[in-house]
């Protein structure tokens, strides 16, 4: 066993680098340098926390990041163990061809990434038309800087779209355009002040959560159950800001229940500086029942910050996201960032604005709902033939589902078996603050896979996991 004294960790509490990240970096370096023996058990979170004089939560975050990247592995009720670097799937050996260094990549034929979209169905003809109209000498004024919040034409179209599709009640003045959620979130954090403490969903979206850590803001994991974020735990956490994905929780796919929505809004209205950050990342795609109303549209106290993006609805590379600020925070934002410029090129803003104004965005969404609904149907039908040894959830909306395998094998071994078969899957534990024991679960994104590919890859995946139809062989 590795003792706390064997870990050479020197924390610099005066720097901007979060403590958990310093611990993560130094343990990672010791593993890659071969200073920590493979297979050896790391100190418990309590022992290491006491030794370094930091909270167990800080150690949990460091261990969770190391586990997510494969430097260590978690054994239920036993602890964390150093993993062999040469066995890590993402460490790619280099090959030399002549004077050129070539990176060897995994032979992955199918990728269940929840972030992929159907690129074949993009409306290139309509987009090209508006691009030609905008990129013209008559639009030379667009070469100059525009409004720091984004050009009025696009903000107006977004406000109109949100009202009709999501019930978001806002004016164009409240809409702020940015080049991605990860660019807007630090701005939100600044206007919420240094005293704000954040509650995050567990499991949840890692990239957004890292924004809190990198900006030295305390983030408290709140468990997600079958109704969404546990609001009672939130109320007892001491947090003042709750970050949630209520319409289609990432990654579980759960919809925040009506009772929880009311409780969450009541919690927000109970404090002068209580706010909800509502990330509505893929609300456009719902396949059963009515569209889930936004929390912002239900909010009567000006406590909800609404975030969304065009990454899923149009294309990730467009890099256009937006937020809707309540009046109090809009006033703070204007004072804090009066000298900032918009981070999205004006030409792109106007192409999108004209695309929306011409009705093409709505028609594109209607078409994509049908396409993704069909892919979801094919995926679930294929998986049902392997029941009861597999089950799935989160299939009411979005572009991924959660697949649970009823087996005694662990998540990492199944992930590796899939990789060897040329299939990339994403374990649910990678999205948890602390990995959990129990039956392994995986995110299966279907947006980037054709119906034909889905039929093939499900069979290949089950073969890799030695699951046969009508049999339990794992």
C-alpha positions as CSV (number, residue, x, y, z in Angstrom):
1,X,0.0,0.0,0.0
2,X,1.2,3.5,-0.8
3,X,1.4,5.6,2.4
4,X,0.7,9.3,2.5
5,X,4.4,10.0,3.0
6,X,5.2,8.3,-0.3
7,X,3.1,10.9,-2.2
8,X,5.2,13.9,-2.8
9,X,2.5,16.6,-2.8
10,X,3.3,20.2,-2.1
11,X,0.1,22.3,-2.1
12,X,0.3,26.0,-2.9
13,X,-2.8,27.5,-1.4
14,X,-1.9,31.0,-2.5
15,X,-2.1,30.2,-6.3
16,X,-5.1,30.3,-8.6
17,X,-4.9,26.6,-9.3
18,X,-7.6,24.7,-7.3
19,X,-6.2,22.3,-4.6
20,X,-7.9,19.3,-6.2
21,X,-6.1,20.0,-9.5
22,X,-2.7,20.4,-7.8
23,X,-3.2,17.0,-6.1
24,X,-4.4,15.4,-9.4
25,X,-1.4,16.9,-11.3
26,X,1.2,15.6,-8.9
27,X,-0.2,12.1,-8.5
28,X,-0.6,11.9,-12.3
29,X,3.0,12.9,-12.7
30,X,4.2,10.3,-10.2
31,X,2.3,7.6,-12.0
32,X,3.5,8.5,-15.4
33,X,7.1,8.8,-14.1
34,X,6.8,5.3,-12.6
35,X,7.3,6.5,-9.0
36,X,4.1,4.8,-7.9
37,X,4.0,1.0,-8.3
38,X,1.2,-0.4,-10.5
39,X,-1.5,-2.1,-8.6
40,X,-0.7,-0.4,-5.3
41,X,-3.5,1.0,-3.3
42,X,-3.6,4.8,-2.8
43,X,-4.2,6.3,0.7
44,X,-7.9,6.6,1.7
45,X,-9.5,10.0,1.1
46,X,-9.7,10.6,4.8
47,X,-6.1,9.8,5.5
48,X,-4.8,11.9,2.6
49,X,-7.1,14.7,3.4
50,X,-5.9,14.8,7.0
51,X,-2.3,14.6,5.9
52,X,-2.6,17.5,3.5
53,X,-5.1,19.4,5.7
54,X,-7.8,19.6,3.0
55,X,-11.3,18.4,2.8
56,X,-12.3,14.9,1.7
57,X,-14.3,16.5,-1.1
58,X,-11.0,17.9,-2.5
59,X,-9.4,14.5,-2.4
60,X,-12.6,13.0,-4.0
61,X,-12.4,15.4,-6.9
62,X,-8.7,14.6,-7.5
63,X,-9.3,10.9,-7.3
64,X,-12.4,11.1,-9.5
65,X,-10.4,12.9,-12.2
66,X,-7.6,10.4,-12.1
67,X,-10.1,7.6,-12.3
68,X,-11.9,9.2,-15.2
69,X,-8.7,9.5,-17.2
70,X,-7.6,5.9,-16.3
71,X,-4.6,6.6,-14.1
72,X,-6.2,4.9,-11.2
73,X,-9.1,2.4,-10.9
74,X,-11.7,2.1,-8.2
75,X,-12.6,-1.2,-6.5
76,X,-15.9,-1.2,-4.6
77,X,-15.4,-1.0,-0.8
78,X,-11.7,-1.4,-1.2
79,X,-10.3,1.9,-2.6
80,X,-8.3,3.3,-5.4
81,X,-5.4,1.5,-7.1
82,X,-2.7,2.6,-9.6
83,X,-3.3,1.4,-13.1
84,X,-0.6,0.5,-15.7
85,X,0.0,3.3,-18.1
86,X,0.6,1.0,-21.0
87,X,-2.9,-0.3,-20.7
88,X,-4.6,3.0,-20.9
89,X,-6.7,3.3,-24.1
90,X,-6.0,7.0,-24.6
91,X,-2.2,6.7,-24.4
92,X,-1.3,6.4,-28.1
93,X,2.2,5.1,-29.1
94,X,4.0,7.1,-31.8
95,X,5.1,5.6,-35.1
96,X,7.8,7.2,-37.3
97,X,7.4,7.1,-41.1
98,X,10.4,8.7,-42.7
99,X,10.8,12.1,-41.0
100,X,7.1,12.3,-40.0
101,X,5.8,11.4,-36.6
102,X,2.4,9.7,-36.9
103,X,0.0,9.3,-34.0
104,X,-1.4,5.8,-33.8
105,X,-5.1,5.9,-32.9
106,X,-7.5,3.2,-31.7
107,X,-9.3,1.4,-34.5
108,X,-12.7,2.7,-33.5
109,X,-15.4,1.9,-36.1
110,X,-18.4,3.1,-34.0
111,X,-18.5,5.9,-31.5
112,X,-21.5,6.3,-29.1
113,X,-20.5,9.8,-28.2
114,X,-23.5,11.8,-26.9
115,X,-22.0,14.9,-28.5
116,X,-22.2,13.8,-32.2
117,X,-24.9,14.9,-34.6
118,X,-26.2,13.8,-38.0
119,X,-24.0,15.8,-40.4
120,X,-25.6,14.3,-43.5
121,X,-28.9,16.1,-42.9
122,X,-27.6,19.6,-42.5
123,X,-29.5,22.1,-44.7
124,X,-26.4,23.2,-46.7
125,X,-28.5,24.7,-49.5
126,X,-30.4,27.2,-47.3
127,X,-27.3,28.0,-45.2
128,X,-25.3,28.7,-48.3
129,X,-27.9,31.1,-49.6
130,X,-27.9,33.2,-46.5
131,X,-24.1,33.0,-46.3
132,X,-23.9,34.5,-49.8
133,X,-26.4,37.2,-48.9
134,X,-24.4,38.2,-45.9
135,X,-20.9,37.9,-47.3
136,X,-21.4,40.8,-49.7
137,X,-20.1,44.4,-50.1
138,X,-23.5,45.6,-49.0
139,X,-22.7,44.1,-45.5
140,X,-19.3,45.8,-45.1
141,X,-20.5,47.3,-41.8
142,X,-20.4,43.8,-40.4
143,X,-16.6,43.9,-40.6
144,X,-16.7,46.3,-37.6
145,X,-17.4,45.5,-34.0
146,X,-21.1,45.2,-33.1
147,X,-23.0,45.3,-29.9
148,X,-21.1,43.6,-27.0
149,X,-24.1,41.5,-26.2
150,X,-24.4,40.3,-29.8
151,X,-26.2,41.9,-32.7
152,X,-29.8,42.8,-32.2
153,X,-31.1,40.8,-35.2
154,X,-29.9,37.5,-33.7
155,X,-31.0,38.3,-30.2
156,X,-34.4,39.2,-31.4
157,X,-34.8,35.9,-33.3
158,X,-33.6,33.9,-30.3
159,X,-36.0,35.7,-27.9
160,X,-38.9,35.0,-30.3
161,X,-37.9,31.4,-30.8
162,X,-37.5,30.8,-27.0
163,X,-40.9,32.2,-26.2
164,X,-42.8,30.0,-28.7
165,X,-40.8,26.8,-28.2
166,X,-39.7,26.9,-24.5
167,X,-42.0,29.4,-22.9
168,X,-39.0,31.6,-22.0
169,X,-40.3,35.1,-21.1
170,X,-37.6,37.6,-22.1
171,X,-36.8,40.6,-24.2
172,X,-33.9,40.7,-26.8
173,X,-32.1,43.0,-24.3
174,X,-31.8,40.1,-21.9
175,X,-30.2,37.8,-24.4
176,X,-26.3,37.6,-24.4
177,X,-24.5,35.8,-27.2
178,X,-21.3,33.9,-26.6
179,X,-19.0,31.4,-28.3
180,X,-20.1,28.4,-26.2
181,X,-21.4,27.7,-22.8
182,X,-17.9,27.4,-21.4
183,X,-17.3,31.0,-22.5
184,X,-20.5,32.3,-21.0
185,X,-20.3,30.5,-17.7
186,X,-17.2,32.3,-16.3
187,X,-19.0,35.6,-17.0
188,X,-22.0,34.4,-15.0
189,X,-19.7,33.3,-12.2
190,X,-18.2,36.8,-12.0
191,X,-21.5,38.6,-11.8
192,X,-22.7,36.2,-9.1
193,X,-19.8,37.3,-6.9
194,X,-17.1,35.6,-4.9
195,X,-19.4,34.6,-2.1
196,X,-21.6,32.4,-4.2
197,X,-21.5,28.6,-3.5
198,X,-22.6,26.3,-6.3
199,X,-24.6,23.1,-6.2
200,X,-24.0,20.8,-9.1
201,X,-25.8,17.7,-10.3
202,X,-24.1,14.4,-9.5
203,X,-23.7,12.8,-12.0
204,X,-23.4,15.8,-14.2
205,X,-21.7,17.5,-17.1
206,X,-17.9,17.5,-16.3
207,X,-16.9,20.4,-18.6
208,X,-19.3,22.9,-17.0
209,X,-18.4,21.7,-13.5
210,X,-14.7,22.2,-14.2
211,X,-15.5,25.9,-14.9
212,X,-16.4,26.3,-11.2
213,X,-13.2,24.6,-10.1
214,X,-11.0,26.6,-12.4
215,X,-12.6,29.8,-11.3
216,X,-12.0,28.9,-7.6
217,X,-15.6,28.6,-6.8
218,X,-16.9,26.0,-4.3
219,X,-19.1,23.4,-6.0
220,X,-21.1,20.9,-3.9
221,X,-22.3,17.7,-5.6
222,X,-26.0,17.0,-5.1
223,X,-27.3,13.6,-5.9
224,X,-29.7,13.0,-8.8
225,X,-32.5,10.4,-8.4
226,X,-35.5,9.4,-10.5
227,X,-37.0,12.8,-10.1
228,X,-33.9,14.9,-10.8
229,X,-31.8,16.9,-8.4
230,X,-32.5,16.2,-4.7
231,X,-33.8,19.6,-3.7
232,X,-34.0,18.6,0.0
233,X,-30.2,18.0,-0.1
234,X,-29.8,21.3,-1.9
235,X,-31.6,23.1,0.8
236,X,-29.3,21.7,3.4
237,X,-26.1,22.2,1.4
238,X,-25.6,25.9,2.1
239,X,-25.3,26.5,-1.7
240,X,-26.6,29.8,-3.1
241,X,-26.6,28.9,-6.8
242,X,-27.9,25.6,-8.3
243,X,-26.7,24.5,-11.8
244,X,-29.3,22.1,-13.3
245,X,-30.3,20.5,-16.6
246,X,-34.0,20.0,-15.8
247,X,-35.5,19.2,-19.1
248,X,-33.2,16.3,-19.9
249,X,-30.7,15.8,-17.1
250,X,-27.2,15.1,-18.3
251,X,-26.2,12.4,-18.3
252,X,-29.1,10.3,-16.8
253,X,-31.8,11.7,-19.1
254,X,-34.2,12.2,-16.2
255,X,-36.8,15.1,-16.4
256,X,-37.0,17.2,-13.2
257,X,-40.4,16.4,-11.7
258,X,-43.1,19.0,-11.3
259,X,-42.8,18.8,-7.5
260,X,-39.0,19.3,-7.7
261,X,-39.4,22.2,-10.1
262,X,-41.7,24.0,-7.7
263,X,-39.4,23.2,-4.7
264,X,-36.4,24.4,-6.6
265,X,-38.0,27.7,-7.6
266,X,-39.2,28.2,-4.0
267,X,-35.7,27.6,-2.8
268,X,-34.4,30.2,-5.3
269,X,-36.9,32.8,-4.1
270,X,-36.0,32.1,-0.4
271,X,-32.7,34.1,-0.6
272,X,-31.7,37.4,-2.0
273,X,-28.7,35.9,-3.8
274,X,-30.2,32.5,-4.7
275,X,-30.1,31.7,-8.3
276,X,-30.7,28.8,-10.7
277,X,-28.6,28.2,-13.8
278,X,-30.8,26.3,-16.2
279,X,-28.8,24.6,-18.9
280,X,-31.3,23.7,-21.6
281,X,-28.7,22.0,-23.8
282,X,-30.9,19.7,-26.0
283,X,-34.5,20.6,-25.2
284,X,-35.4,20.8,-28.9
285,X,-35.5,17.0,-29.1
286,X,-38.4,15.5,-27.2
287,X,-40.1,12.4,-28.5
288,X,-43.0,11.7,-26.1
289,X,-45.7,14.0,-24.7
290,X,-45.6,17.7,-24.6
291,X,-42.4,19.9,-24.5
292,X,-41.2,20.3,-20.9
293,X,-41.6,24.0,-19.9
294,X,-38.5,25.9,-19.0
295,X,-37.9,26.9,-15.4
296,X,-37.3,30.4,-16.6
297,X,-40.8,30.6,-17.9
298,X,-42.2,29.5,-14.5
299,X,-39.9,31.9,-12.5
300,X,-41.7,34.9,-11.1
301,X,-38.9,36.2,-9.0
302,X,-36.1,36.8,-11.5
303,X,-34.0,34.0,-10.1
304,X,-33.3,31.9,-13.2
305,X,-30.4,32.3,-15.6
306,X,-31.2,30.4,-18.8
307,X,-28.5,28.9,-21.0
308,X,-28.6,27.1,-24.3
309,X,-26.6,26.5,-27.5
310,X,-26.9,25.7,-31.2
311,X,-24.4,22.8,-30.9
312,X,-27.0,20.0,-30.9
313,X,-29.7,21.7,-33.0
314,X,-27.4,22.9,-35.8
315,X,-23.7,22.1,-35.5
316,X,-21.1,22.1,-32.7
317,X,-18.5,24.0,-34.8
318,X,-20.8,27.0,-35.1
319,X,-19.8,28.0,-31.6
320,X,-22.8,30.1,-30.8
321,X,-24.5,29.8,-27.4
322,X,-26.6,32.3,-25.5
323,X,-27.9,33.1,-22.0
324,X,-31.0,35.0,-20.8
325,X,-30.3,37.1,-17.7
326,X,-32.9,38.2,-15.2
327,X,-33.1,42.0,-14.9
328,X,-31.0,42.2,-11.7
329,X,-28.1,40.3,-13.2
330,X,-28.4,42.0,-16.5
331,X,-27.7,45.3,-14.8
332,X,-24.7,43.8,-13.1
333,X,-23.5,42.3,-16.4
334,X,-23.7,45.6,-18.2
335,X,-21.7,47.3,-15.5
336,X,-19.0,44.6,-15.3
337,X,-18.5,44.0,-19.0
338,X,-19.2,47.3,-20.6
339,X,-15.9,47.2,-22.4
340,X,-16.2,43.6,-23.6
341,X,-16.7,42.8,-27.3
342,X,-19.0,40.0,-28.6
343,X,-17.1,36.8,-29.0
344,X,-19.0,35.5,-32.1
345,X,-18.2,36.9,-35.5
346,X,-21.0,39.2,-36.8
347,X,-21.1,37.5,-40.1
348,X,-22.0,34.2,-38.4
349,X,-24.6,36.0,-36.3
350,X,-26.3,37.4,-39.2
351,X,-26.3,34.2,-41.2
352,X,-28.0,32.5,-38.3
353,X,-30.4,35.3,-37.7
354,X,-31.6,35.3,-41.4
355,X,-31.8,31.5,-41.3
356,X,-34.1,31.6,-38.3
357,X,-36.1,34.5,-39.6
358,X,-36.7,32.6,-42.9
359,X,-38.3,29.7,-40.9
360,X,-35.5,27.3,-41.9
361,X,-34.4,26.7,-38.3
362,X,-37.8,25.5,-37.2
363,X,-38.2,23.3,-40.3
364,X,-34.7,21.9,-39.7
365,X,-35.6,21.0,-36.1
366,X,-38.9,19.3,-37.2
367,X,-37.0,17.2,-39.7
368,X,-34.2,16.3,-37.2
369,X,-36.8,15.3,-34.6
370,X,-38.2,12.7,-37.0
371,X,-34.7,11.4,-37.9
372,X,-33.5,11.1,-34.3
373,X,-36.8,9.6,-33.2
374,X,-36.4,6.9,-35.8
375,X,-32.8,6.2,-34.7
376,X,-33.9,6.1,-31.0
377,X,-36.7,3.7,-32.0
378,X,-34.2,1.4,-33.8
379,X,-31.7,1.5,-30.9
380,X,-34.3,0.7,-28.2
381,X,-35.8,-2.1,-30.3
382,X,-32.4,-3.7,-30.8
383,X,-31.7,-3.4,-27.1
384,X,-35.0,-4.9,-26.1
385,X,-34.1,-8.2,-27.7
386,X,-31.4,-8.5,-25.1
387,X,-33.7,-7.9,-22.1
388,X,-33.9,-8.7,-19.2
389,X,-30.1,-8.7,-19.1
390,X,-29.9,-5.1,-20.3
391,X,-32.2,-2.2,-19.6
392,X,-32.3,1.4,-20.6
393,X,-33.7,4.8,-19.5
394,X,-33.8,8.4,-20.6
395,X,-35.4,7.7,-23.9
396,X,-38.1,10.4,-23.8
397,X,-35.8,13.1,-25.1
398,X,-32.4,14.1,-26.2
399,X,-29.8,12.3,-28.3
400,X,-28.5,9.7,-25.9
401,X,-29.9,7.0,-23.5
402,X,-28.5,5.3,-20.5
403,X,-27.9,1.5,-20.9
404,X,-27.5,-0.6,-17.8
405,X,-25.9,-4.1,-17.9
406,X,-27.1,-6.5,-15.3
407,X,-23.8,-8.3,-14.6
408,X,-21.2,-8.7,-12.0
409,X,-18.5,-7.3,-14.4
410,X,-17.4,-3.8,-13.8
411,X,-17.6,-0.7,-16.0
412,X,-14.0,-0.5,-16.9
413,X,-13.7,-4.1,-18.1
414,X,-16.8,-3.7,-20.3
415,X,-15.5,-0.4,-21.7
416,X,-12.2,-2.1,-22.6
417,X,-14.0,-5.1,-24.2
418,X,-16.0,-2.7,-26.3
419,X,-12.9,-0.8,-27.4
420,X,-11.2,-4.0,-28.5
421,X,-14.2,-4.6,-30.7
422,X,-13.8,-1.2,-32.3
423,X,-16.7,0.4,-30.3
424,X,-16.3,3.4,-28.0
425,X,-18.8,3.6,-25.1
426,X,-18.9,6.1,-22.2
427,X,-19.3,4.8,-18.7
428,X,-21.7,6.7,-16.3
429,X,-19.0,6.8,-13.6
430,X,-16.9,9.1,-15.7
431,X,-19.6,11.7,-15.0
432,X,-19.8,11.2,-11.2
433,X,-17.9,13.1,-8.6
434,X,-17.0,9.8,-7.0
435,X,-17.4,6.5,-8.9
436,X,-20.1,4.2,-7.6
437,X,-20.2,0.5,-7.3
438,X,-23.1,-1.5,-8.7
439,X,-24.3,-2.6,-12.1
440,X,-22.4,-0.7,-14.9
441,X,-24.2,1.9,-16.9
442,X,-23.2,3.6,-20.2
443,X,-24.3,6.6,-22.2
444,X,-25.2,5.6,-25.8
445,X,-25.4,8.6,-28.1
446,X,-27.2,7.9,-31.3
447,X,-27.1,11.3,-33.1
448,X,-24.0,10.4,-35.2
449,X,-25.0,6.8,-36.1
450,X,-27.3,5.8,-39.0
451,X,-30.1,3.4,-38.5
452,X,-28.1,0.7,-40.4
453,X,-25.0,1.4,-38.2
454,X,-27.1,1.2,-35.0
455,X,-28.4,-2.3,-36.0
456,X,-24.9,-3.5,-36.6
457,X,-23.2,-1.9,-33.6
458,X,-25.7,-3.1,-31.0
459,X,-25.1,-6.7,-32.1
460,X,-21.3,-6.2,-32.2
461,X,-21.4,-4.6,-28.7
462,X,-23.4,-7.5,-27.2
463,X,-21.1,-10.0,-28.8
464,X,-18.1,-8.2,-27.3
465,X,-19.8,-8.4,-23.9
466,X,-20.9,-12.0,-24.5
467,X,-24.6,-11.3,-24.2
468,X,-26.8,-13.4,-26.3
469,X,-30.5,-12.8,-27.1
470,X,-32.6,-14.7,-24.7
471,X,-29.6,-15.9,-22.7
472,X,-27.6,-14.6,-19.7
473,X,-24.0,-15.5,-20.4
474,X,-22.1,-12.7,-18.7
